[in-house]
């Protein structure tokens, strides 16, 4: 083992990094012994040893390679070090240093590939692979940074803030993976519940059949018991002295025998019905056991998420809130960023004060709060359930449960994502889907619709609103997560995005971390705004402006749109309508709906206008620039064809219409042009 390295004299500018002294493999040779020495010193030197000198960037890279080699050795076991026997039986020749280096490099590469395969989630897709790879990078680099003395960070070394970002990425990947598994289990549970319902229905039918069979047997047996002996055995009435009565006696005997046979058949049917009931009961028991098993697995996933959230550092939770990728128009973007900064400042104050958000269970009883926390009181001096107060510096601060912190951070991480009806992420959301997903990532499963979320939640007075509470408006058809300062974060059908908006017209609120009520909450009063689900504006009487989201025509970012075909995208509600229309078209014609144009950027509008000035709209005025128009082909481009006739008869069911000017015989016929709604 090399001796521990002693402090070296200050480096001079004349020193040339080893990587530049020789080409090819030789470029990295001088750094390897130095990295080994640094690793040995870090492992064996006492705490009182002299400070280690700073490492160069080349040495840091060598150190990373050495750590990877150590991980590969630990992971690969003896498989990477066992010598192969010589084919001749003689001892193998000793490998040269170059061969040993090549073998070590190959082993390290194989170990890295194996580790990556183990860590990639099976159903996460390419997007989560990239995220988890970044998370692994964020976790590895801080370890290297910890080995380098403070104040001597080489160029490119990642420091503390990126450490939190890497941990936030890793936490997000873990929570998303758990949410995916939970939803898969919920689908499985729904199937098991359907099987259980069918089994119970079959059991009820079998029990009814058994009851009917037993009733028939009982009636026949009772009648037979009450009948006289002559009726049960008519042959007793035979009399040699009255030969004329013999045919009548024989007839009654035949009838009695038929009654006995019928009763025997009824008894067999009753026995079979009883066996059917037993089989149905066994089927119900199996279905109940299967459903219970899946339910237990789903509950275990929620426990796993709550455990992960409970161990989330406050600074990591603050970084988690900033992992969103979408962007909004200027005014909305500033509102979103201000709310995000306010939330991060709050978490930062807690972190500086050393306050760790406890789990919700620890805040359930105001009389038994964790050390350092005191009950939060409302205006009437009553404790506010589910939260507490701490002290940061010389002022009180609200301490929320760890689950609430995770839910709010997860919701803010979706800022800028597009709105789509029924969306539950990770790409699009509606208002109920955003609330449900945000809380699922915090370990609490709630329904996906605002109405069910209100009915099954623990209602709290509006005067006691806290950050993270679900606030309902428009008669319970819209919901958002309360952020304080009179704001909520929600997926809006009016703005077509996840964003921060003012809280107006609140009708009720629930706190997810409190126990659900035994009975459903009473329905909220009907809204007076006339808005639809998730704040959708009321349908206008005539053509409407196609402008939306605060962007200018042709300047809508791709992150605000939803794809409909390769190279084509629309506003997400229009995309949902187009997808449903395409499915119906395929069912009618057996071929996919053909599309040639959808969203058209301003640059594309300029190009189209220069190429076809008679057909294309003036740049900046095309409804293609609002991502609300499509041009179709495959026969639809010709008026009067079966394909065009199908569109004319069916497109309206999916929200698409053809403007009067574009119809055959119109002012400027374009049979291929269709728009989502009546646009001005």
PAKOLLUM-477143 format. One record per residue (C-alpha): x, y, z. Coordinates in steps of 0.25 Angstrom, whole numbers, m for minus. Each point is the difference from the previous one (the first is absolute). Example, Ala and Ser with C-alpha at 12.3 -4.5 7.8 and 13.67 -1.06 7.14 Angstrom:
% PAKOLLUM-477143
{atom {49,m18,31}}
{atom {6,14,m2}}
% end
This chain:
% PAKOLLUM-477143
{atom {0,0,0}}
{atom {6,14,m4}}
{atom {4,8,12}}
{atom {m10,12,4}}
{atom {3,12,m9}}
{atom {7,12,8}}
{atom {m4,14,m3}}
{atom {6,4,m14}}
{atom {6,14,m3}}
{atom {m8,10,m7}}
{atom {m2,m4,m14}}
{atom {6,10,m11}}
{atom {m6,4,m13}}
{atom {11,m8,m7}}
{atom {m6,m13,5}}
{atom {m7,m7,m12}}
{atom {m12,m9,4}}
{atom {3,m15,m3}}
{atom {m11,m1,m10}}
{atom {7,9,m10}}
{atom {14,m7,1}}
{atom {m3,m12,m9}}
{atom {m11,m4,m9}}
{atom {m9,m12,1}}
{atom {0,m9,12}}
{atom {13,6,5}}
{atom {m7,13,3}}
{atom {m7,m5,13}}
{atom {12,m8,5}}
{atom {7,10,10}}
{atom {m14,3,6}}
{atom {m3,m14,5}}
{atom {10,m2,11}}
{atom {m3,14,5}}
{atom {m15,m3,1}}
{atom {4,m13,7}}
{atom {8,8,10}}
{atom {m11,10,3}}
{atom {m10,m11,2}}
{atom {9,m7,9}}
{atom {3,13,8}}
{atom {m15,3,1}}
{atom {m2,m14,6}}
{atom {12,m2,9}}
{atom {5,14,5}}
{atom {m5,4,14}}
{atom {m9,12,2}}
{atom {11,9,4}}
{atom {8,m2,m12}}
{atom {5,12,m8}}
{atom {m10,5,m10}}
{atom {1,m6,m14}}
{atom {4,9,m11}}
{atom {m10,3,m11}}
{atom {m2,m9,m12}}
{atom {1,4,m14}}
{atom {m12,m3,m10}}
{atom {8,m11,m5}}
{atom {2,m6,13}}
{atom {m14,1,4}}
{atom {m4,m8,m13}}
{atom {10,m10,4}}
{atom {m6,m1,14}}
{atom {m14,m2,m6}}
{atom {6,m11,m9}}
{atom {6,m7,13}}
{atom {m13,1,7}}
{atom {m7,m6,m11}}
{atom {10,m11,0}}
{atom {m2,m3,14}}
{atom {m15,0,m2}}
{atom {2,m10,m11}}
{atom {9,m9,8}}
{atom {m11,0,11}}
{atom {m11,m3,m9}}
{atom {7,m10,m9}}
{atom {6,m9,11}}
{atom {10,m10,m4}}
{atom {m5,m1,m14}}
{atom {8,11,m5}}
{atom {13,m4,7}}
{atom {0,m15,m2}}
{atom {11,m5,m10}}
{atom {m4,m9,m11}}
{atom {7,m14,0}}
{atom {10,m2,m11}}
{atom {m6,m9,m11}}
{atom {13,m9,1}}
{atom {m1,m1,15}}
{atom {12,8,2}}
{atom {0,12,9}}
{atom {m4,13,m8}}
{atom {11,9,m4}}
{atom {0,13,9}}
{atom {m8,11,m6}}
{atom {7,13,m4}}
{atom {m3,13,7}}
{atom {m7,5,m13}}
{atom {m8,m13,m1}}
{atom {m4,2,15}}
{atom {m4,14,m3}}
{atom {m9,m4,m12}}
{atom {m7,m11,8}}
{atom {m3,10,12}}
{atom {m5,10,m10}}
{atom {m9,m11,m6}}
{atom {m5,m4,14}}
{atom {m3,14,4}}
{atom {m8,2,m13}}
{atom {m8,m13,2}}
{atom {m3,4,14}}
{atom {m5,13,m3}}
{atom {m9,m6,m11}}
{atom {m6,m10,10}}
{atom {m2,10,10}}
{atom {m8,9,m9}}
{atom {m8,m12,m5}}
{atom {m4,m3,15}}
{atom {m4,14,3}}
{atom {m8,4,m12}}
{atom {m15,m3,3}}
{atom {m7,m10,m9}}
{atom {m12,9,m4}}
{atom {6,14,2}}
{atom {3,2,m15}}
{atom {12,8,m6}}
{atom {m4,13,7}}
{atom {2,m6,14}}
{atom {13,m7,m4}}
{atom {5,14,m3}}
{atom {m4,5,13}}
{atom {5,m11,8}}
{atom {13,1,m7}}
{atom {1,14,4}}
{atom {m4,m4,14}}
{atom {12,m10,0}}
{atom {9,11,m5}}
{atom {m5,10,11}}
{atom {2,m11,11}}
{atom {14,m4,m5}}
{atom {7,14,m2}}
{atom {m3,5,14}}
{atom {7,m13,6}}
{atom {12,5,m8}}
{atom {m1,14,4}}
{atom {0,m5,15}}
{atom {14,m6,m3}}
{atom {5,13,m5}}
{atom {4,10,11}}
{atom {m9,12,2}}
{atom {5,12,m8}}
{atom {7,m8,m10}}
{atom {m11,m5,m9}}
{atom {6,m3,m14}}
{atom {m7,6,m12}}
{atom {m13,m7,m3}}
{atom {m2,m6,14}}
{atom {m14,0,5}}
{atom {m3,7,13}}
{atom {m11,0,10}}
{atom {m12,6,m8}}
{atom {2,m10,m11}}
{atom {1,m11,11}}
{atom {m15,4,4}}
{atom {m4,1,m15}}
{atom {6,m14,m2}}
{atom {m7,m6,12}}
{atom {m13,7,m4}}
{atom {1,m7,m14}}
{atom {2,m13,7}}
{atom {m11,2,9}}
{atom {m9,4,m11}}
{atom {3,m12,m8}}
{atom {m2,m9,12}}
{atom {m14,7,3}}
{atom {m4,m1,m14}}
{atom {4,m15,m1}}
{atom {m8,m2,13}}
{atom {m12,7,m6}}
{atom {0,m8,m13}}
{atom {1,m13,8}}
{atom {m12,5,9}}
{atom {m9,3,m12}}
{atom {3,m13,m6}}
{atom {m4,m7,13}}
{atom {m12,9,0}}
{atom {m4,m5,m14}}
{atom {3,m14,4}}
{atom {m9,2,13}}
{atom {m11,5,m9}}
{atom {1,m13,m8}}
{atom {0,m8,13}}
{atom {m12,8,5}}
{atom {m8,m3,m13}}
{atom {3,m15,2}}
{atom {m4,1,14}}
{atom {m13,7,m3}}
{atom {m3,m10,m11}}
{atom {3,m12,10}}
{atom {m9,6,10}}
{atom {m11,2,m10}}
{atom {2,m14,m4}}
{atom {m1,m4,15}}
{atom {m13,7,1}}
{atom {m6,m7,m12}}
{atom {4,m13,5}}
{atom {m6,3,14}}
{atom {m13,4,m7}}
{atom {0,m13,m8}}
{atom {3,m8,12}}
{atom {m11,7,8}}
{atom {m10,m3,m11}}
{atom {4,m15,m1}}
{atom {m1,m2,15}}
{atom {m14,7,0}}
{atom {m4,m9,m11}}
{atom {5,m12,7}}
{atom {m6,4,13}}
{atom {m14,3,m6}}
{atom {0,m14,m7}}
{atom {5,m7,13}}
{atom {m11,7,8}}
{atom {m11,m3,m9}}
{atom {5,m15,0}}
{atom {0,0,15}}
{atom {m14,6,1}}
{atom {m6,m10,m10}}
{atom {m7,m13,5}}
{atom {6,m13,m2}}
{atom {m9,m4,m11}}
{atom {5,13,m8}}
{atom {15,m4,3}}
{atom {m2,m15,m3}}
{atom {m13,m1,m9}}
{atom {3,m15,m2}}
{atom {m6,m2,13}}
{atom {m13,3,m5}}
{atom {0,m12,m9}}
{atom {m12,m10,3}}
{atom {m2,m13,m7}}
{atom {m15,1,3}}
{atom {0,14,m7}}
{atom {7,m3,m13}}
{atom {m7,12,m6}}
{atom {9,10,8}}
{atom {13,m6,m4}}
{atom {2,10,m12}}
{atom {m2,11,9}}
{atom {9,m5,11}}
{atom {11,m3,m11}}
{atom {m2,15,m5}}
{atom {2,6,14}}
{atom {12,m9,2}}
{atom {7,5,m13}}
{atom {m3,14,5}}
{atom {6,m2,14}}
{atom {12,m6,m7}}
{atom {2,12,m9}}
{atom {m1,9,13}}
{atom {10,m8,6}}
{atom {9,1,m12}}
{atom {m2,15,m1}}
{atom {4,1,15}}
{atom {12,m8,m2}}
{atom {4,9,m12}}
{atom {m2,13,9}}
{atom {8,m6,11}}
{atom {12,m2,m10}}
{atom {m2,14,m5}}
{atom {1,5,14}}
{atom {13,m8,2}}
{atom {6,6,m12}}
{atom {m5,14,3}}
{atom {7,m2,14}}
{atom {13,m5,m7}}
{atom {m1,13,m9}}
{atom {m1,9,12}}
{atom {12,m7,6}}
{atom {8,2,m13}}
{atom {m5,15,m1}}
{atom {4,2,15}}
{atom {14,m6,m3}}
{atom {1,10,m12}}
{atom {m4,11,8}}
{atom {11,m3,11}}
{atom {11,m1,m11}}
{atom {m5,13,m6}}
{atom {0,7,13}}
{atom {14,m6,3}}
{atom {6,5,m13}}
{atom {m6,14,2}}
{atom {5,1,14}}
{atom {14,m4,m5}}
{atom {0,11,m10}}
{atom {m6,10,9}}
{atom {11,m4,10}}
{atom {11,2,m11}}
{atom {m6,14,m3}}
{atom {0,4,14}}
{atom {14,m5,1}}
{atom {4,9,m11}}
{atom {m6,12,7}}
{atom {7,m3,12}}
{atom {13,0,m8}}
{atom {m3,13,m6}}
{atom {m3,6,14}}
{atom {13,m6,5}}
{atom {8,7,m12}}
{atom {m7,13,2}}
{atom {3,0,15}}
{atom {14,m1,m2}}
{atom {1,11,m11}}
{atom {9,11,4}}
{atom {m6,14,0}}
{atom {9,5,m10}}
{atom {m2,m12,m9}}
{atom {m15,3,1}}
{atom {3,14,m4}}
{atom {7,m5,m12}}
{atom {m11,m10,m3}}
{atom {m9,12,m2}}
{atom {9,6,m11}}
{atom {1,m12,m9}}
{atom {m11,4,m10}}
{atom {3,1,m14}}
{atom {m12,8,m6}}
{atom {m1,15,m2}}
{atom {m11,10,m1}}
{atom {m2,13,m6}}
{atom {7,12,6}}
{atom {m10,4,11}}
{atom {m4,m14,4}}
{atom {15,m4,0}}
{atom {3,11,10}}
{atom {m12,m3,9}}
{atom {5,m15,0}}
{atom {14,4,3}}
{atom {m4,9,11}}
{atom {m8,m11,7}}
{atom {11,m10,m2}}
{atom {10,10,6}}
{atom {m9,2,12}}
{atom {m2,m15,3}}
{atom {15,m2,m1}}
{atom {3,12,9}}
{atom {m9,m6,10}}
{atom {7,m14,m1}}
{atom {13,7,1}}
{atom {m3,7,13}}
{atom {m4,m13,6}}
{atom {13,m7,m5}}
{atom {8,12,6}}
{atom {m7,m2,13}}
{atom {2,m15,0}}
{atom {m15,m3,0}}
{atom {m4,m13,m6}}
{atom {m14,m2,m5}}
{atom {m6,m12,8}}
{atom {m9,m10,m6}}
{atom {m15,4,1}}
{atom {m2,m11,11}}
{atom {9,8,9}}
{atom {m9,13,m1}}
{atom {m13,m7,1}}
{atom {m1,3,15}}
{atom {3,15,4}}
{atom {3,m4,14}}
{atom {11,m10,m4}}
{atom {8,7,m10}}
{atom {15,m3,m3}}
{atom {10,8,8}}
{atom {2,14,m4}}
{atom {m14,2,m6}}
{atom {m12,6,6}}
{atom {m15,0,m5}}
{atom {m4,9,m10}}
{atom {m13,8,4}}
{atom {m11,6,m9}}
{atom {m6,14,3}}
{atom {m9,m6,11}}
{atom {12,m6,7}}
{atom {m3,m14,m4}}
{atom {11,m10,m5}}
{atom {0,m2,m15}}
{atom {1,m15,m2}}
{atom {11,m6,m8}}
{atom {10,11,1}}
{atom {10,7,10}}
{atom {8,12,3}}
{atom {15,1,1}}
{atom {10,11,2}}
{atom {10,4,m11}}
{atom {9,11,5}}
{atom {m9,9,8}}
{atom {m13,m2,m7}}
{atom {m10,m12,0}}
{atom {m2,m8,m13}}
{atom {m10,m10,m4}}
{atom {5,m14,0}}
{atom {m8,m9,m10}}
{atom {0,m15,0}}
{atom {11,m7,m9}}
{atom {m11,m5,m9}}
{atom {m6,14,m2}}
{atom {14,5,m3}}
{atom {2,m11,m10}}
{atom {m14,2,m6}}
{atom {2,15,m2}}
{atom {14,m2,m6}}
{atom {m5,m10,m10}}
{atom {m12,9,m4}}
{atom {10,12,m2}}
{atom {9,m9,m8}}
{atom {m11,m2,m11}}
{atom {m1,15,m2}}
{atom {m2,3,m15}}
{atom {m5,m14,m4}}
{atom {m12,0,m9}}
{atom {m14,m2,4}}
{atom {m8,m12,m6}}
{atom {m13,m5,5}}
{atom {2,m13,9}}
{atom {15,2,0}}
{atom {7,m6,12}}
{atom {15,2,m4}}
{atom {11,0,m2}}
{atom {m2,8,m13}}
{atom {m14,6,1}}
{atom {m10,3,11}}
{atom {m13,4,3}}
{atom {m3,7,14}}
{atom {m5,m13,7}}
{atom {12,m8,m6}}
{atom {10,10,4}}
{atom {m5,0,15}}
{atom {m1,m15,0}}
{atom {14,m2,m6}}
{atom {7,10,9}}
{atom {m6,m7,12}}
{atom {3,m14,m5}}
{atom {14,4,m1}}
{atom {m1,4,15}}
{atom {m5,m14,3}}
{atom {m15,4,1}}
{atom {m10,m6,m10}}
{atom {m12,9,m3}}
{atom {m10,m1,m11}}
{atom {3,6,m14}}
{atom {m13,9,m1}}
{atom {m2,13,8}}
{atom {m14,m5,4}}
{atom {5,m13,6}}
{atom {12,8,7}}
{atom {m10,9,7}}
{atom {m10,m11,4}}
{atom {11,m9,6}}
{atom {9,10,6}}
{atom {1,6,14}}
{atom {m6,13,m1}}
{atom {6,12,7}}
{atom {m5,14,2}}
{atom {4,10,m11}}
{atom {5,9,12}}
{atom {10,m11,3}}
{atom {6,m2,m14}}
{atom {14,m5,0}}
{atom {10,m2,m11}}
{atom {m3,m13,m7}}
{atom {m15,0,3}}
{atom {m9,m4,m12}}
{atom {m9,12,m3}}
{atom {m12,m1,m8}}
{atom {m7,10,m9}}
{atom {m11,1,m10}}
{atom {m9,m9,8}}
{atom {11,m11,2}}
{atom {3,m1,m15}}
{atom {14,6,1}}
{atom {11,m3,10}}
{atom {14,5,3}}
{atom {10,m1,11}}
{atom {1,12,9}}
{atom {13,7,0}}
{atom {m3,11,10}}
{atom {0,15,m3}}
{atom {m14,m2,m7}}
{atom {6,m9,m11}}
{atom {m2,m14,m4}}
{atom {7,m9,m10}}
{atom {m9,m7,m10}}
{atom {m2,m6,m14}}
{atom {m9,10,m6}}
{atom {m9,m2,m12}}
{atom {m1,15,m2}}
{atom {15,2,m1}}
{atom {3,m14,m6}}
{atom {12,m2,10}}
{atom {4,m4,14}}
{atom {2,14,6}}
{atom {m1,9,12}}
{atom {m13,8,1}}
{atom {m7,9,10}}
{atom {m10,m8,9}}
{atom {m14,6,m2}}
{atom {m13,m6,3}}
{atom {4,m11,9}}
{atom {m12,m8,4}}
{atom {7,m11,9}}
{atom {14,m6,4}}
{atom {5,m14,5}}
{atom {13,m3,6}}
{atom {5,m13,m5}}
{atom {9,m4,12}}
{atom {m12,m1,9}}
{atom {m8,m12,2}}
{atom {m12,m1,m11}}
{atom {m14,2,6}}
{atom {m9,m12,3}}
{atom {m11,6,m10}}
{atom {2,8,m13}}
{atom {0,15,1}}
{atom {m13,7,m4}}
{atom {1,5,m15}}
{atom {5,14,m1}}
{atom {m9,11,m5}}
{atom {m1,1,m15}}
{atom {9,10,m6}}
{atom {m4,13,m6}}
{atom {11,3,m10}}
{atom {m6,m10,m10}}
{atom {14,m6,m2}}
{atom {2,m14,m3}}
{atom {9,m11,5}}
{atom {14,6,5}}
{atom {m4,14,m3}}
{atom {m4,m2,m14}}
{atom {m7,13,m5}}
{atom {m14,m1,m5}}
{atom {m3,m4,m14}}
{atom {m2,13,m8}}
{atom {m11,2,m10}}
{atom {8,3,m12}}
{atom {14,m1,m5}}
{atom {11,3,10}}
{atom {14,5,0}}
{atom {10,m11,m2}}
{atom {10,6,9}}
{atom {4,m7,12}}
{atom {11,m2,11}}
{atom {5,15,m2}}
{atom {9,m4,m11}}
{atom {0,7,m14}}
{atom {m4,m7,m12}}
{atom {11,m10,m5}}
{atom {8,2,13}}
{atom {m6,m12,9}}
{atom {11,m9,6}}
{atom {0,m14,m3}}
{atom {m1,m3,15}}
{atom {m14,6,0}}
{atom {m5,m9,m12}}
{atom {m4,m15,m1}}
{atom {4,m9,m12}}
{atom {m10,m6,m9}}
{atom {9,m6,m10}}
{atom {14,m1,m4}}
{atom {5,15,m2}}
{atom {m14,6,4}}
{atom {m6,6,12}}
{atom {m12,7,5}}
{atom {m5,7,13}}
{atom {m2,m12,9}}
{atom {m16,1,0}}
{atom {0,1,m15}}
{atom {10,m12,0}}
{atom {m9,m8,8}}
{atom {m11,2,m9}}
{atom {8,m3,m12}}
{atom {5,m13,6}}
{atom {m14,m4,2}}
{atom {m4,4,m14}}
{atom {11,m8,m6}}
{atom {m4,m12,8}}
{atom {m14,1,m5}}
{atom {5,3,m15}}
{atom {9,m13,1}}
{atom {m12,m8,4}}
{atom {m8,5,m11}}
{atom {10,m1,m11}}
{atom {11,m10,5}}
{atom {11,10,m2}}
{atom {6,12,8}}
{atom {m4,14,m1}}
{atom {9,7,m9}}
{atom {6,14,4}}
{atom {9,9,m7}}
{atom {0,12,9}}
{atom {m3,4,15}}
{atom {7,11,8}}
{atom {8,9,m8}}
{atom {10,9,6}}
{atom {2,14,m5}}
{atom {12,m3,m8}}
{atom {m8,m12,m7}}
{atom {m11,10,m3}}
{atom {10,9,m7}}
{atom {5,m11,m8}}
{atom {m14,m5,m4}}
{atom {m4,14,m3}}
{atom {12,2,m9}}
{atom {m3,m13,m7}}
{atom {m15,0,m1}}
{atom {m4,15,1}}
{atom {m14,m3,m5}}
{atom {m3,m11,10}}
{atom {8,3,12}}
{atom {m5,10,11}}
{atom {8,13,3}}
{atom {11,m4,9}}
{atom {m4,2,15}}
{atom {m15,m2,m3}}
{atom {m1,m15,m4}}
{atom {m9,m8,9}}
{atom {11,m10,m2}}
{atom {9,9,8}}
{atom {m9,m2,12}}
{atom {1,m15,m1}}
{atom {m15,m1,m2}}
{atom {m1,m4,m15}}
{atom {4,m12,m9}}
{atom {2,m3,m14}}
{atom {m5,m14,m4}}
{atom {3,m9,m12}}
{atom {m3,m15,m4}}
{atom {m13,4,m8}}
{atom {m5,11,10}}
{atom {7,11,m8}}
{atom {m10,m2,m11}}
{atom {m14,4,2}}
{atom {m11,m10,m2}}
{atom {8,m12,3}}
{atom {m4,m11,10}}
{atom {11,5,9}}
{atom {m4,14,m1}}
{atom {m14,m3,2}}
{atom {3,m8,13}}
{atom {8,12,5}}
{atom {m12,9,m3}}
{atom {m10,m10,7}}
{atom {9,m4,12}}
{atom {11,11,3}}
{atom {m9,8,8}}
{atom {m1,m11,11}}
{atom {14,2,3}}
{atom {0,15,0}}
{atom {5,2,m15}}
{atom {m7,9,m10}}
{atom {3,5,m14}}
{atom {m2,15,m1}}
{atom {m10,5,m11}}
{atom {11,6,m8}}
{atom {7,m14,m1}}
{atom {m11,m8,m4}}
{atom {m2,m5,m14}}
{atom {m7,12,m7}}
{atom {5,10,11}}
{atom {7,13,m2}}
{atom {14,m7,0}}
{atom {m3,m15,m1}}
{atom {10,m9,8}}
{atom {m7,m13,3}}
{atom {13,m5,7}}
{atom {m1,12,11}}
{atom {m7,m3,13}}
{atom {0,8,13}}
{atom {m2,m4,15}}
{atom {m13,8,3}}
{atom {m6,12,m7}}
{atom {12,10,m1}}
{atom {0,14,m4}}
% end
